Amino acid sequence: MVNKVPLQYTNPVLPGFYPDPSITRAGDDYYLVCSSFEYFPGVPVFHSRDLIHWKQIGHVLDRISQLDIRSCGSSDGIYAPAIRYHAGIFYMITTDVRGRGNFYVTAADPAGPWSDPVAVPYGGIDPSLMFDDDGRVYVTAQQGAGYDSHIIQYEIDAATGTALSEPVVIWTGDGGPWLEGPHLYKINGLYYIMAASGGTAKEHREIIGRSTSPYGPFEQLPEPILTHRGIEHPIQYLGHADLIEGPGGNWWAVFLGVRLTDQGYSVLGRETFLAPVNWTEDGWPVIDNNEGVVALQMEVPEGSDWWPMPVKEGGSRLEFDTGELPFELTFLRNPAEGSWSLDERPGWLALRGQPCGINGIGQTAFIGRRQQHVCAQWSTLLEFVPGSESEQAGLCARMNERAHYEICLAVRDGHNVVAAYLTVKGETQPVAEVPVNVNKVYLKIKTDPDKYSLLYSLDGVEWILLAAGPAYALSPQAVEGNGFTGVVTGMYAAGQGAASQAVAYFDWLEYKTL
């Protein structure tokens, strides 16, 4: 039944590391994709009927012929996908930033399967597609770096990716650095060009221009249509938006934002937010220009059409008894052949440690889940008989290869130990170790605004704190270089220079909000 009364909802609508959202509509159904960087499968796909409640239905890039990121560094890989629906076909266009460059894939069903990549010839990062009324198809993309960033555009044959025109510079933005994430729309007979500016931190903002031609010149709205750069607010870094006509004919925007702690950082990374778009009398869309409209608790305007859905509380216990990994789990890069199995021991996830460990850039045995809440915990039951001191298995909270914490089962001097390691700015410290006369152990990583606590238990009831590390060290604000992701925590096995002979078995992985 359609509901036409004010309805409250909570932002972010996709909590945790789900940045750079793009959205499309097919009938009454909405589909959304996000950046995935060094994690595989690439580009998670979500479905909704009301824009508020989203269910993951798969990934776009789920095989190595589409995405080879075996040697991908952190915060490289897949940048800023854009999803569009036209004439019964779904299109997803994106950038493999250190690999094949800009390409798109297609599908009749957004749950997959998706085609192999079709390359497009021009553009730096963040390409988008626009299907015009006259049958022309435009690629709009970022080009250049820093203050030299600008937006280019050209036409393609959507069946082949072949360019039908030379790229043209169509927009230079508001003078800020990193004009990126562009989208071209045709609304009420006018072409709107929209992009993020200022870099994806405090100065981040969304700006817009309009024209009677898809190539401009574009009249620019003098102020951002979306930003919190000028106000103190718990949600910051707003930008990288995409517009959509929602239920009832009202317009909405999805965009990234960051929930900063009082200390000015967030381990969750950039998340997906939702807000209404209001149109001015002279035809400009506006969302929130330092007014605080975008909030953690939102209310849908009266008269909007919504399909209410039950709210699912945060947290889940994943049992490995279905033969397939749940969509919410992700590998770190493409997994090596034979490095994992759900069939080897029914009801358990088997991981084989690889020569490349958590500190390295390569194929590792790691399967994790995004952290979606500041206060949360992951736990598991591990069975592992390490055959050498180079072999270990356990739980890892990971920001990148230079910032991560582990609690694991290992062997020292012929005796099993539970050990804790903290890696900060590339320096790994073994901070605690306790002998245990078992091959089965319960492990837990627990987080609060200040720290990550590493715990173990021999019976699953009484938990012993082994070590703790500062939360700030795992935040994007603390890492060296780009920190475009958030913390992903999960199960790992490592051979530390050689393939592990022992197999680590995980009975389940439980995530709880606290």
Buried (B, 14 or more C-beta within 10 A) or exposed (E): EEBEEEBEBEBBBBBBBBBBBBBBBBEEEBBBBBBBBBBBBBBBBBBBBBBBBBEBBBBBBBBEEBBBBBBBBBBBBBBBBBBBBBEEBBBBBBBBBEBEBBBBBBBEEBBBBBBEBBEBEBBBBBBBBBBEEEEBBBBBBBBBEEEEBBBBBBBBEBEEBEBEBEBBEBBBBBEBBBBBBBBBBEBEEEBBBBBBBBBBBBBBBBBBBBBEEBBBEBEBBEBBBBBBBEEEBBBBBBBBBBBBEBBEEBBBBBBBBBBBBEEEBBBBBBBBBBBBBBEEEEEBBBBBBBEEBBBEEBEBEEEBBBBEEEEEEEBBEBBBEEEEBEBBBBBBBBBBEEBBBBEEBEEBBBBBBBBBBBBBBBBBBBBBBBBBBBEBBBBBBBBBBBEBEBBBBBBBBBBBBBBBBBBBBBBEEEEBBBBBBBBBEEEBEEBBBEEBEEBBBBBBBBBBBEBBBBBBBBEEEEBEEBBBBBBBBBBBBBBEEBBBBBBBBBBBBBBBEEBBBBBBBBBBBBBBEE
